[in-house]
Amino acid sequence: MPASKIQDHTEVKRWFDEGATYPQMVDRYREKYNIETTIQMWSNYGRRRGLKRRVAWDPQLLPWKVRDEHRNRGHYVMLTREARRRAGLPVPEDGLRRLESWKAKLQKSGRVVHYDPDVEPYFFAVPARPGIDTDLIRVPDKVERALPSRE
């Protein structure tokens, strides 16, 4: 097994507690120790030590099985950002401003987000169906994952 890249576990734990993002940790290690790390390494580190998860998953906002290659799309990013906000996790100030602008634009246009993994650009703003699509997404006809109650 290769030697650990972690130089100071107390320091890393503090970064997790402070809410540093994985990209920030990658940058800090490169600057401070001249050691290249990856986002996946930091994710694994936190998981293995039982630290609080960084990812907020809200199946009410992302009920679809989204392909990995579609996870950098604007609507997906905004939905995951909203999931973080709803979970009480930190959202950078500039990201929060963009999120609020995005939500206001959807609401003003009466649209919600729909995902179709087979049609580019994959995420679409479509007209909301009255009484059905009451949040930010088009409620799928076929649910791919369980949608638990918000209670």
DRENTORKOL-3810 file (N, C-alpha, C; in nm, 4 decimals):
REM DRENTORKOL-3810
@n.u->0.0844; n.v->-0.1180; n.w->0.0000; ca.u->0.0000; ca.v->0.0000; ca.w->0.0000; c.u->0.0890; c.v->0.1244; c.w->0.0000
@n.u->0.0584; n.v->0.2228; n.w->-0.0867; ca.u->0.1409; ca.v->0.3427; ca.w->-0.0943; c.u->0.1272; c.v->0.4257; c.w->0.0340
@n.u->0.2276; n.v->0.5057; n.w->0.0619; ca.u->0.2251; ca.v->0.5938; ca.w->0.1786; c.u->0.1156; c.v->0.6985; c.w->0.1604
@n.u->0.0578; n.v->0.7384; n.w->0.2703; ca.u->-0.0480; ca.v->0.8390; ca.w->0.2668; c.u->0.0081; c.v->0.9744; c.w->0.2239
@n.u->-0.0693; n.v->1.0470; n.w->0.1464; ca.u->-0.0303; ca.v->1.1816; ca.w->0.1080; c.u->-0.0623; c.v->1.2829; c.w->0.2184
@n.u->-0.1434; n.v->1.2425; n.w->0.3131; ca.u->-0.1865; ca.v->1.3333; ca.w->0.4196; c.u->-0.0687; c.v->1.3624; c.w->0.5119
@n.u->-0.0359; n.v->1.4905; n.w->0.5253; ca.u->0.0761; ca.v->1.5328; ca.w->0.6082; c.u->0.0337; c.v->1.5613; c.w->0.7524
@n.u->-0.0897; n.v->1.6091; n.w->0.7696; ca.u->-0.1357; ca.v->1.6484; ca.w->0.9027; c.u->-0.2859; c.v->1.6215; c.w->0.9107
@n.u->-0.3237; n.v->1.5112; n.w->0.9750; ca.u->-0.4647; ca.v->1.4725; ca.w->0.9833; c.u->-0.5478; c.v->1.5737; c.w->1.0618
@n.u->-0.4894; n.v->1.6362; n.w->1.1615; ca.u->-0.5615; ca.v->1.7383; ca.w->1.2396; c.u->-0.5972; c.v->1.8569; c.w->1.1510
@n.u->-0.5029; n.v->1.8976; n.w->1.0686; ca.u->-0.5256; ca.v->2.0075; ca.w->0.9758; c.u->-0.6392; c.v->1.9731; c.w->0.8794
@n.u->-0.6357; n.v->1.8525; n.w->0.8245; ca.u->-0.7378; ca.v->1.8106; ca.w->0.7280; c.u->-0.8748; c.v->1.8044; c.w->0.7956
@n.u->-0.8799; n.v->1.7508; n.w->0.9164; ca.u->-1.0073; ca.v->1.7454; ca.w->0.9905; c.u->-1.0619; c.v->1.8865; c.w->1.0096
@n.u->-0.9743; n.v->1.9823; n.w->1.0417; ca.u->-1.0169; ca.v->2.1213; ca.w->1.0584; c.u->-1.0747; c.v->2.1757; c.w->0.9274
@n.u->-1.0115; n.v->2.1432; n.w->0.8158; ca.u->-1.0623; ca.v->2.1886; ca.w->0.6868; c.u->-1.2020; c.v->2.1337; c.w->0.6613
@n.u->-1.2215; n.v->2.0074; n.w->0.6924; ca.u->-1.3549; ca.v->1.9482; ca.w->0.6773; c.u->-1.4541; c.v->2.0216; c.w->0.7652
@n.u->-1.4164; n.v->2.0451; n.w->0.8916; ca.u->-1.5057; ca.v->2.1132; ca.w->0.9858; c.u->-1.5383; c.v->2.2553; c.w->0.9415
@n.u->-1.4425; n.v->2.3215; n.w->0.8781; ca.u->-1.4620; ca.v->2.4587; ca.w->0.8296; c.u->-1.5444; c.v->2.4634; c.w->0.7014
@n.u->-1.5649; n.v->2.3469; n.w->0.6395; ca.u->-1.6439; ca.v->2.3426; ca.w->0.5165; c.u->-1.5646; c.v->2.3696; c.w->0.3902
@n.u->-1.4332; n.v->2.3530; n.w->0.3967; ca.u->-1.3525; ca.v->2.3705; ca.w->0.2752; c.u->-1.4008; c.v->2.2721; c.w->0.1688
@n.u->-1.4033; n.v->2.3181; n.w->0.0453; ca.u->-1.4452; ca.v->2.2304; ca.w->-0.0636; c.u->-1.3291; c.v->2.1401; c.w->-0.1037
@n.u->-1.3611; n.v->2.0323; n.w->-0.1720; ca.u->-1.2554; ca.v->1.9428; ca.w->-0.2183; c.u->-1.1579; c.v->2.0146; c.w->-0.3129
@n.u->-1.2078; n.v->2.0948; n.w->-0.4083; ca.u->-1.1118; ca.v->2.1674; ca.w->-0.4925; c.u->-1.0210; c.v->2.2602; c.w->-0.4106
@n.u->-1.0751; n.v->2.3200; n.w->-0.3044; ca.u->-0.9911; ca.v->2.4036; ca.w->-0.2186; c.u->-0.8823; c.v->2.3200; c.w->-0.1517
@n.u->-0.9188; n.v->2.1987; n.w->-0.1080; ca.u->-0.8204; ca.v->2.1109; ca.w->-0.0441; c.u->-0.7118; c.v->2.0696; c.w->-0.1427
@n.u->-0.7509; n.v->2.0403; n.w->-0.2659; ca.u->-0.6536; ca.v->2.0065; ca.w->-0.3700; c.u->-0.5550; c.v->2.1228; c.w->-0.3862
@n.u->-0.6091; n.v->2.2454; n.w->-0.3964; ca.u->-0.5238; ca.v->2.3639; ca.w->-0.4139; c.u->-0.4342; c.v->2.3872; c.w->-0.2932
@n.u->-0.4898; n.v->2.3737; n.w->-0.1726; ca.u->-0.4103; ca.v->2.3956; ca.w->-0.0510; c.u->-0.2932; c.v->2.2984; c.w->-0.0421
@n.u->-0.3179; n.v->2.1722; n.w->-0.0758; ca.u->-0.2103; ca.v->2.0731; ca.w->-0.0677; c.u->-0.1034; c.v->2.0998; c.w->-0.1721
@n.u->-0.1450; n.v->2.1430; n.w->-0.2874; ca.u->-0.0482; ca.v->2.1752; ca.w->-0.3923; c.u->0.0378; c.v->2.2943; c.w->-0.3488
@n.u->-0.0267; n.v->2.3992; n.w->-0.2950; ca.u->0.0456; ca.v->2.5199; ca.w->-0.2541; c.u->0.1328; c.v->2.4961; c.w->-0.1308
@n.u->0.0772; n.v->2.4302; n.w->-0.0297; ca.u->0.1463; ca.v->2.4161; ca.w->0.0984; c.u->0.2518; c.v->2.3064; c.w->0.0973
@n.u->0.2191; n.v->2.1922; n.w->0.0356; ca.u->0.3081; ca.v->2.0764; ca.w->0.0428; c.u->0.3671; c.v->2.0347; c.w->-0.0920
@n.u->0.3227; n.v->2.1011; n.w->-0.1999; ca.u->0.3653; ca.v->2.0625; ca.w->-0.3341; c.u->0.3315; c.v->1.9151; c.w->-0.3615
@n.u->0.2112; n.v->1.8754; n.w->-0.3152; ca.u->0.1624; ca.v->1.7390; ca.w->-0.3337; c.u->0.0337; c.v->1.7455; c.w->-0.4150
@n.u->0.0296; n.v->1.6699; n.w->-0.5228; ca.u->-0.0900; ca.v->1.6635; ca.w->-0.6061; c.u->-0.1886; c.v->1.5636; c.w->-0.5457
@n.u->-0.3116; n.v->1.6080; n.w->-0.5272; ca.u->-0.4188; ca.v->1.5226; ca.w->-0.4772; c.u->-0.5362; c.v->1.5339; c.w->-0.5731
@n.u->-0.6415; n.v->1.4590; n.w->-0.5446; ca.u->-0.7608; ca.v->1.4637; ca.w->-0.6298; c.u->-0.8852; c.v->1.4844; c.w->-0.5438
@n.u->-0.9900; n.v->1.5296; n.w->-0.6059; ca.u->-1.1178; ca.v->1.5448; ca.w->-0.5375; c.u->-1.1625; c.v->1.4098; c.w->-0.4827
@n.u->-1.1462; n.v->1.3049; n.w->-0.5607; ca.u->-1.1860; ca.v->1.1708; ca.w->-0.5176; c.u->-1.1101; c.v->1.1283; c.w->-0.3924
@n.u->-0.9818; n.v->1.1636; n.w->-0.3841; ca.u->-0.9035; ca.v->1.1277; ca.w->-0.2664; c.u->-0.9632; c.v->1.1914; c.w->-0.1410
@n.u->-1.0010; n.v->1.3196; n.w->-0.1505; ca.u->-1.0578; ca.v->1.3890; ca.w->-0.0344; c.u->-1.1943; c.v->1.3321; c.w->0.0009
@n.u->-1.2718; n.v->1.2984; n.w->-0.0986; ca.u->-1.4024; ca.v->1.2371; ca.w->-0.0733; c.u->-1.3855; c.v->1.1044; c.w->-0.0005
@n.u->-1.2938; n.v->1.0222; n.w->-0.0483; ca.u->-1.2669; ca.v->0.8936; ca.w->0.0159; c.u->-1.2157; c.v->0.9117; c.w->0.1579
@n.u->-1.1295; n.v->1.0084; n.w->0.1778; ca.u->-1.0744; ca.v->1.0352; ca.w->0.3105; c.u->-1.1880; c.v->1.0642; c.w->0.4095
@n.u->-1.2772; n.v->1.1537; n.w->0.3712; ca.u->-1.3884; ca.v->1.1877; ca.w->0.4595; c.u->-1.4809; c.v->1.0701; c.w->0.4855
@n.u->-1.5109; n.v->0.9943; n.w->0.3820; ca.u->-1.6003; ca.v->0.8793; ca.w->0.3966; c.u->-1.5396; c.v->0.7756; c.w->0.4894
@n.u->-1.4120; n.v->0.7470; n.w->0.4698; ca.u->-1.3449; ca.v->0.6444; ca.w->0.5517; c.u->-1.3364; c.v->0.6832; c.w->0.6990
@n.u->-1.3381; n.v->0.8123; n.w->0.7273; ca.u->-1.3274; ca.v->0.8579; ca.w->0.8653; c.u->-1.4613; c.v->0.8997; c.w->0.9236
@n.u->-1.5684; n.v->0.8746; n.w->0.8495; ca.u->-1.7022; ca.v->0.9042; ca.w->0.8999; c.u->-1.7318; c.v->1.0521; c.w->0.9128
@n.u->-1.6628; n.v->1.1350; n.w->0.8356; ca.u->-1.6875; ca.v->1.2786; ca.w->0.8409; c.u->-1.8155; c.v->1.3113; c.w->0.7651
@n.u->-1.8734; n.v->1.4241; n.w->0.7978; ca.u->-2.0002; ca.v->1.4640; ca.w->0.7376; c.u->-1.9876; c.v->1.4698; c.w->0.5854
@n.u->-2.0865; n.v->1.4096; n.w->0.5174; ca.u->-2.0863; ca.v->1.4086; ca.w->0.3711; c.u->-2.0963; c.v->1.5491; c.w->0.3155
@n.u->-2.0318; n.v->1.5717; n.w->0.2028; ca.u->-2.0340; ca.v->1.7013; ca.w->0.1360; c.u->-2.1497; c.v->1.7128; c.w->0.0389
@n.u->-2.1904; n.v->1.5994; n.w->-0.0122; ca.u->-2.2929; ca.v->1.5993; ca.w->-0.1151; c.u->-2.4296; c.v->1.6001; c.w->-0.0489
@n.u->-2.5122; n.v->1.6915; n.w->-0.0921; ca.u->-2.6511; ca.v->1.6929; ca.w->-0.0464; c.u->-2.7328; c.v->1.6306; c.w->-0.1582
@n.u->-2.8019; n.v->1.5250; n.w->-0.1279; ca.u->-2.8818; ca.v->1.4605; ca.w->-0.2307; c.u->-3.0273; c.v->1.4769; c.w->-0.1953
@n.u->-3.1016; n.v->1.5380; n.w->-0.2821; ca.u->-3.2439; ca.v->1.5584; ca.w->-0.2611; c.u->-3.3179; c.v->1.4935; c.w->-0.3775
@n.u->-3.3755; n.v->1.3749; n.w->-0.3555; ca.u->-3.4441; ca.v->1.3060; ca.w->-0.4649; c.u->-3.5680; c.v->1.3806; c.w->-0.5137
@n.u->-3.6136; n.v->1.4795; n.w->-0.4374; ca.u->-3.7241; ca.v->1.5629; ca.w->-0.4862; c.u->-3.6751; c.v->1.6562; c.w->-0.5971
@n.u->-3.5458; n.v->1.6856; n.w->-0.5976; ca.u->-3.4883; ca.v->1.7736; ca.w->-0.6990; c.u->-3.4178; c.v->1.6961; c.w->-0.8108
@n.u->-3.3676; n.v->1.5773; n.w->-0.7789; ca.u->-3.2965; ca.v->1.4961; ca.w->-0.8782; c.u->-3.3458; c.v->1.3525; c.w->-0.8708
@n.u->-3.4651; n.v->1.3263; n.w->-0.9234; ca.u->-3.5217; ca.v->1.1915; ca.w->-0.9165; c.u->-3.4696; c.v->1.0983; c.w->-1.0256
@n.u->-3.3866; n.v->1.1525; n.w->-1.1142; ca.u->-3.3400; ca.v->1.0762; ca.w->-1.2299; c.u->-3.2052; c.v->1.0116; c.w->-1.2033
@n.u->-3.1755; n.v->0.9070; n.w->-1.2778; ca.u->-3.0400; ca.v->0.8513; ca.w->-1.2806; c.u->-2.9651; c.v->0.9326; c.w->-1.3855
@n.u->-2.8900; n.v->1.0302; n.w->-1.3399; ca.u->-2.8203; ca.v->1.1219; ca.w->-1.4302; c.u->-2.6856; c.v->1.0608; c.w->-1.4685
@n.u->-2.6611; n.v->1.0556; n.w->-1.5959; ca.u->-2.5336; ca.v->1.0017; ca.w->-1.6451; c.u->-2.4184; c.v->1.0926; c.w->-1.6008
@n.u->-2.3065; n.v->1.0320; n.w->-1.5691; ca.u->-2.1899; ca.v->1.1076; ca.w->-1.5218; c.u->-2.1525; c.v->1.2209; c.w->-1.6170
@n.u->-2.1567; n.v->1.1933; n.w->-1.7448; ca.u->-2.1145; ca.v->1.2943; ca.w->-1.8426; c.u->-2.2114; c.v->1.4116; c.w->-1.8542
@n.u->-2.3272; n.v->1.4043; n.w->-1.7882; ca.u->-2.4255; ca.v->1.5127; ca.w->-1.7916; c.u->-2.4221; c.v->1.5966; c.w->-1.6635
@n.u->-2.3352; n.v->1.5623; n.w->-1.5698; ca.u->-2.3366; ca.v->1.6262; ca.w->-1.4386; c.u->-2.2673; c.v->1.7612; c.w->-1.4346
@n.u->-2.2183; n.v->1.8078; n.w->-1.5467; ca.u->-2.1593; ca.v->1.9411; ca.w->-1.5500; c.u->-2.2533; c.v->2.0408; c.w->-1.6185
@n.u->-2.3719; n.v->1.9969; n.w->-1.6522; ca.u->-2.4692; ca.v->2.0829; ca.w->-1.7201; c.u->-2.5279; c.v->2.1852; c.w->-1.6218
@n.u->-2.5592; n.v->2.3025; n.w->-1.6727; ca.u->-2.6054; ca.v->2.4127; ca.w->-1.5892; c.u->-2.7228; c.v->2.3804; c.w->-1.4988
@n.u->-2.8288; n.v->2.3220; n.w->-1.5540; ca.u->-2.9466; ca.v->2.2917; ca.w->-1.4722; c.u->-2.9123; c.v->2.1906; c.w->-1.3628
@n.u->-2.8286; n.v->2.0926; n.w->-1.3943; ca.u->-2.7890; ca.v->1.9937; ca.w->-1.2932; c.u->-2.7120; c.v->2.0616; c.w->-1.1806
@n.u->-2.6181; n.v->2.1479; n.w->-1.2171; ca.u->-2.5385; ca.v->2.2194; ca.w->-1.1171; c.u->-2.6303; c.v->2.3020; c.w->-1.0270
@n.u->-2.7271; n.v->2.3697; n.w->-1.0861; ca.u->-2.8179; ca.v->2.4525; ca.w->-1.0069; c.u->-2.9054; c.v->2.3668; c.w->-0.9147
@n.u->-2.9511; n.v->2.2534; n.w->-0.9630; ca.u->-3.0330; ca.v->2.1651; ca.w->-0.8783; c.u->-2.9516; c.v->2.1097; c.w->-0.7619
@n.u->-2.8258; n.v->2.0752; n.w->-0.7853; ca.u->-2.7430; ca.v->2.0263; ca.w->-0.6748; c.u->-2.7108; c.v->2.1395; c.w->-0.5780
@n.u->-2.6942; n.v->2.2592; n.w->-0.6291; ca.u->-2.6699; ca.v->2.3758; ca.w->-0.5425; c.u->-2.7925; c.v->2.4022; c.w->-0.4551
@n.u->-2.9105; n.v->2.3916; n.w->-0.5137; ca.u->-3.0338; ca.v->2.4096; ca.w->-0.4367; c.u->-3.0480; c.v->2.2996; c.w->-0.3317
@n.u->-3.0075; n.v->2.1780; n.w->-0.3649; ca.u->-3.0118; ca.v->2.0687; ca.w->-0.2676; c.u->-2.9210; c.v->2.1012; c.w->-0.1486
@n.u->-2.8034; n.v->2.1562; n.w->-0.1752; ca.u->-2.7127; ca.v->2.1970; ca.w->-0.0669; c.u->-2.7779; c.v->2.3054; c.w->0.0187
@n.u->-2.8374; n.v->2.4029; n.w->-0.0460; ca.u->-2.9011; ca.v->2.5126; ca.w->0.0273; c.u->-3.0116; c.v->2.4593; c.w->0.1175
@n.u->-3.0963; n.v->2.3721; n.w->0.0624; ca.u->-3.2072; ca.v->2.3164; ca.w->0.1402; c.u->-3.1590; c.v->2.2285; c.w->0.2554
@n.u->-3.0438; n.v->2.1663; n.w->0.2381; ca.u->-2.9884; ca.v->2.0806; ca.w->0.3431; c.u->-2.9135; c.v->2.1612; c.w->0.4488
@n.u->-2.9047; n.v->2.2926; n.w->0.4285; ca.u->-2.8348; ca.v->2.3769; ca.w->0.5246; c.u->-2.6840; c.v->2.3723; c.w->0.5109
@n.u->-2.6354; n.v->2.3228; n.w->0.3971; ca.u->-2.4915; ca.v->2.3166; ca.w->0.3733; c.u->-2.4452; c.v->2.4474; c.w->0.3096
@n.u->-2.3180; n.v->2.4807; n.w->0.3247; ca.u->-2.2700; ca.v->2.6076; ca.w->0.2698; c.u->-2.2760; c.v->2.6110; c.w->0.1176
@n.u->-2.3156; n.v->2.7273; n.w->0.0675; ca.u->-2.3140; ca.v->2.7552; ca.w->-0.0761; c.u->-2.2385; c.v->2.8862; c.w->-0.0913
@n.u->-2.1331; n.v->2.8901; n.w->-0.1713; ca.u->-2.0576; ca.v->3.0147; ca.w->-0.1879; c.u->-2.1499; c.v->3.1290; c.w->-0.2302
@n.u->-2.1175; n.v->3.2492; n.w->-0.1843; ca.u->-2.2021; ca.v->3.3670; ca.w->-0.2090; c.u->-2.2305; c.v->3.3877; c.w->-0.3576
@n.u->-2.1281; n.v->3.3771; n.w->-0.4429; ca.u->-2.1519; ca.v->3.3963; ca.w->-0.5866; c.u->-2.2407; c.v->3.2851; c.w->-0.6422
@n.u->-2.2247; n.v->3.1631; n.w->-0.5921; ca.u->-2.3104; ca.v->3.0523; ca.w->-0.6339; c.u->-2.4534; c.v->3.0727; c.w->-0.5896
@n.u->-2.4718; n.v->3.1293; n.w->-0.4718; ca.u->-2.6058; ca.v->3.1568; ca.w->-0.4200; c.u->-2.6751; c.v->3.2635; c.w->-0.5041
@n.u->-2.6007; n.v->3.3652; n.w->-0.5440; ca.u->-2.6582; ca.v->3.4699; ca.w->-0.6302; c.u->-2.7037; c.v->3.4106; c.w->-0.7636
@n.u->-2.6186; n.v->3.3250; n.w->-0.8226; ca.u->-2.6563; ca.v->3.2620; ca.w->-0.9500; c.u->-2.7762; c.v->3.1701; c.w->-0.9329
@n.u->-2.7799; n.v->3.0994; n.w->-0.8210; ca.u->-2.8918; ca.v->3.0096; ca.w->-0.7931; c.u->-3.0225; c.v->3.0877; c.w->-0.7843
@n.u->-3.0221; n.v->3.1960; n.w->-0.7086; ca.u->-3.1440; ca.v->3.2754; ca.w->-0.6921; c.u->-3.1890; c.v->3.3354; c.w->-0.8250
@n.u->-3.0944; n.v->3.3796; n.w->-0.9061; ca.u->-3.1270; ca.v->3.4337; ca.w->-1.0383; c.u->-3.1872; c.v->3.3249; c.w->-1.1271
@n.u->-3.1286; n.v->3.2061; n.w->-1.1244; ca.u->-3.1771; ca.v->3.0925; ca.w->-1.2040; c.u->-3.3189; c.v->3.0543; c.w->-1.1629
@n.u->-3.3428; n.v->3.0473; n.w->-1.0328; ca.u->-3.4766; ca.v->3.0107; ca.w->-0.9839; c.u->-3.5788; c.v->3.1176; c.w->-1.0219
@n.u->-3.5413; n.v->3.2443; n.w->-1.0104; ca.u->-3.6336; ca.v->3.3534; ca.w->-1.0463; c.u->-3.6683; c.v->3.3480; c.w->-1.1947
@n.u->-3.5702; n.v->3.3168; n.w->-1.2773; ca.u->-3.5933; ca.v->3.3075; ca.w->-1.4222; c.u->-3.6898; c.v->3.1929; c.w->-1.4537
@n.u->-3.6702; n.v->3.0768; n.w->-1.3890; ca.u->-3.7622; ca.v->2.9648; ca.w->-1.4093; c.u->-3.9034; c.v->3.0023; c.w->-1.3666
@n.u->-3.9137; n.v->3.0604; n.w->-1.2470; ca.u->-4.0461; ca.v->3.0952; ca.w->-1.1945; c.u->-4.1161; c.v->3.1978; c.w->-1.2835
@n.u->-4.0436; n.v->3.3002; n.w->-1.3247; ca.u->-4.1027; ca.v->3.4056; ca.w->-1.4089; c.u->-4.1544; c.v->3.3494; c.w->-1.5413
@n.u->-4.0820; n.v->3.2514; n.w->-1.5947; ca.u->-4.1215; ca.v->3.1938; ca.w->-1.7238; c.u->-4.2216; c.v->3.0786; c.w->-1.7080
@n.u->-4.2508; n.v->3.0396; n.w->-1.5823; ca.u->-4.3443; ca.v->2.9299; ca.w->-1.5591; c.u->-4.2878; c.v->2.7954; c.w->-1.6034
@n.u->-4.1572; n.v->2.7817; n.w->-1.5916; ca.u->-4.0907; ca.v->2.6605; ca.w->-1.6382; c.u->-4.0280; c.v->2.5829; c.w->-1.5230
@n.u->-4.0008; n.v->2.4561; n.w->-1.5509; ca.u->-3.9325; ca.v->2.3660; ca.w->-1.4588; c.u->-3.8294; c.v->2.2877; c.w->-1.5385
@n.u->-3.7423; n.v->2.2163; n.w->-1.4695; ca.u->-3.6358; ca.v->2.1417; ca.w->-1.5359; c.u->-3.6808; c.v->1.9985; c.w->-1.5633
@n.u->-3.6511; n.v->1.9540; n.w->-1.6846; ca.u->-3.6780; ca.v->1.8166; ca.w->-1.7273; c.u->-3.5462; c.v->1.7566; c.w->-1.7752
@n.u->-3.5263; n.v->1.6279; n.w->-1.7482; ca.u->-3.4041; ca.v->1.5583; ca.w->-1.7905; c.u->-3.4382; c.v->1.4464; c.w->-1.8869
@n.u->-3.3699; n.v->1.4455; n.w->-2.0004; ca.u->-3.3817; ca.v->1.3367; ca.w->-2.0974; c.u->-3.2399; c.v->1.2965; c.w->-2.1369
@n.u->-3.1916; n.v->1.1825; n.w->-2.0872; ca.u->-3.0527; ca.v->1.1439; ca.w->-2.1108; c.u->-3.0194; c.v->1.1116; c.w->-2.2558
@n.u->-3.1205; n.v->1.1020; n.w->-2.3400; ca.u->-3.0963; ca.v->1.0637; ca.w->-2.4792; c.u->-3.1057; c.v->1.1798; c.w->-2.5776
@n.u->-3.1382; n.v->1.2991; n.w->-2.5285; ca.u->-3.1552; ca.v->1.4141; ca.w->-2.6177; c.u->-3.0717; c.v->1.5312; c.w->-2.5659
@n.u->-2.9750; n.v->1.5740; n.w->-2.6469; ca.u->-2.8916; ca.v->1.6868; ca.w->-2.6087; c.u->-2.9748; c.v->1.8138; c.w->-2.6134
@n.u->-2.9656; n.v->1.9054; n.w->-2.5179; ca.u->-2.8644; ca.v->1.9206; ca.w->-2.4144; c.u->-2.8951; c.v->1.8466; c.w->-2.2832
@n.u->-2.9870; n.v->1.7540; n.w->-2.2855; ca.u->-3.0188; ca.v->1.6611; ca.w->-2.1757; c.u->-3.1073; c.v->1.7223; c.w->-2.0671
@n.u->-3.0774; n.v->1.8437; n.w->-2.0241; ca.u->-3.1637; ca.v->1.9137; ca.w->-1.9281; c.u->-3.2339; c.v->2.0267; c.w->-2.0031
@n.u->-3.3658; n.v->2.0373; n.w->-1.9820; ca.u->-3.4462; ca.v->2.1353; ca.w->-2.0538; c.u->-3.5343; c.v->2.2120; c.w->-1.9559
@n.u->-3.5570; n.v->2.3387; n.w->-1.9850; ca.u->-3.6586; ca.v->2.4157; ca.w->-1.9129; c.u->-3.7877; c.v->2.3987; c.w->-1.9917
@n.u->-3.8868; n.v->2.3352; n.w->-1.9303; ca.u->-4.0141; ca.v->2.3055; ca.w->-1.9968; c.u->-4.1274; c.v->2.3688; c.w->-1.9178
@n.u->-4.2430; n.v->2.3916; n.w->-1.9817; ca.u->-4.3549; ca.v->2.4511; ca.w->-1.9087; c.u->-4.3984; c.v->2.3622; c.w->-1.7912
@n.u->-4.4221; n.v->2.4267; n.w->-1.6782; ca.u->-4.4703; ca.v->2.3541; ca.w->-1.5598; c.u->-4.6157; c.v->2.3159; c.w->-1.5817
@n.u->-4.6516; n.v->2.1958; n.w->-1.5392; ca.u->-4.7910; ca.v->2.1512; ca.w->-1.5467; c.u->-4.8597; c.v->2.1943; c.w->-1.4177
@n.u->-4.9673; n.v->2.2732; n.w->-1.4293; ca.u->-5.0365; ca.v->2.3229; ca.w->-1.3096; c.u->-5.0792; c.v->2.2077; c.w->-1.2176
@n.u->-5.0487; n.v->2.2250; n.w->-1.0892; ca.u->-5.0881; ca.v->2.1267; ca.w->-0.9896; c.u->-5.0018; c.v->2.0018; c.w->-0.9858
@n.u->-4.9102; n.v->1.9880; n.w->-1.0799; ca.u->-4.8239; ca.v->1.8692; ca.w->-1.0845; c.u->-4.6789; c.v->1.9091; c.w->-1.0581
@n.u->-4.6283; n.v->2.0004; n.w->-1.1374; ca.u->-4.4892; ca.v->2.0433; ca.w->-1.1270; c.u->-4.4835; c.v->2.1682; c.w->-1.0387
@n.u->-4.4808; n.v->2.1466; n.w->-0.9079; ca.u->-4.4914; ca.v->2.2572; ca.w->-0.8129; c.u->-4.3573; c.v->2.3007; c.w->-0.7535
@n.u->-4.2497; n.v->2.2338; n.w->-0.7902; ca.u->-4.1172; ca.v->2.2711; ca.w->-0.7400; c.u->-4.0334; c.v->2.3129; c.w->-0.8601
@n.u->-3.9072; n.v->2.2778; n.w->-0.8637; ca.u->-3.8179; ca.v->2.3211; ca.w->-0.9712; c.u->-3.8075; c.v->2.2229; c.w->-1.0874
@n.u->-3.8622; n.v->2.1035; n.w->-1.0708; ca.u->-3.8465; ca.v->2.0024; ca.w->-1.1758; c.u->-3.9815; c.v->1.9550; c.w->-1.2289
@n.u->-3.9775; n.v->1.8996; n.w->-1.3500; ca.u->-4.0922; ca.v->1.8286; ca.w->-1.4051; c.u->-4.0980; c.v->1.6941; c.w->-1.3350
@n.u->-4.2088; n.v->1.6685; n.w->-1.2679; ca.u->-4.2254; ca.v->1.5407; ca.w->-1.1990; c.u->-4.2276; c.v->1.4322; c.w->-1.3052
@n.u->-4.1361; n.v->1.3365; n.w->-1.2951; ca.u->-4.1291; ca.v->1.2340; ca.w->-1.4002; c.u->-4.2504; c.v->1.1421; c.w->-1.3977
@n.u->-4.2901; n.v->1.0978; n.w->-1.5171; ca.u->-4.3998; ca.v->1.0010; ca.w->-1.5262; c.u->-4.3586; c.v->0.8703; c.w->-1.4613
@n.u->-4.2330; n.v->0.8309; n.w->-1.4830; ca.u->-4.1787; ca.v->0.7085; ca.w->-1.4257; c.u->-4.0671; c.v->0.7486; c.w->-1.3312
@n.u->-4.0844; n.v->0.7178; n.w->-1.2040; ca.u->-3.9839; ca.v->0.7536; ca.w->-1.1049; c.u->-3.8753; c.v->0.6469; c.w->-1.1047
@n.u->-3.7497; n.v->0.6920; n.w->-1.1225; ca.u->-3.6366; ca.v->0.5998; ca.w->-1.1275; c.u->-3.5811; c.v->0.5692; c.w->-0.9898
@n.u->-3.6110; n.v->0.6517; n.w->-0.8937; ca.u->-3.5683; ca.v->0.6285; ca.w->-0.7559; c.u->-3.6815; c.v->0.6706; c.w->-0.6642
@n.u->-3.6821; n.v->0.6165; n.w->-0.5456; ca.u->-3.7888; ca.v->0.6487; ca.w->-0.4512; c.u->-3.7844; c.v->0.7960; c.w->-0.4164
@n.u->-3.8991; n.v->0.8573; n.w->-0.4111; ca.u->-3.9105; ca.v->0.9971; ca.w->-0.3734; c.u->-3.9700; c.v->1.0054; c.w->-0.2331
@n.u->-3.8839; n.v->1.0106; n.w->-0.1316; ca.u->-3.9355; ca.v->1.0137; ca.w->0.0047; c.u->-4.0053; c.v->1.1456; c.w->0.0341
@n.u->-4.0895; n.v->1.1432; n.w->0.1321; ca.u->-4.1580; ca.v->1.2634; ca.w->0.1774; c.u->-4.0546; c.v->1.3605; c.w->0.2316
@n.u->-4.0828; n.v->1.4892; n.w->0.2244; ca.u->-3.9925; ca.v->1.5894; ca.w->0.2801; c.u->-4.0041; c.v->1.5976; c.w->0.4318
@n.u->-4.1083; n.v->1.5396; n.w->0.4876; ca.u->-4.1249; ca.v->1.5451; ca.w->0.6323; c.u->-4.0205; c.v->1.4656; c.w->0.7037
END
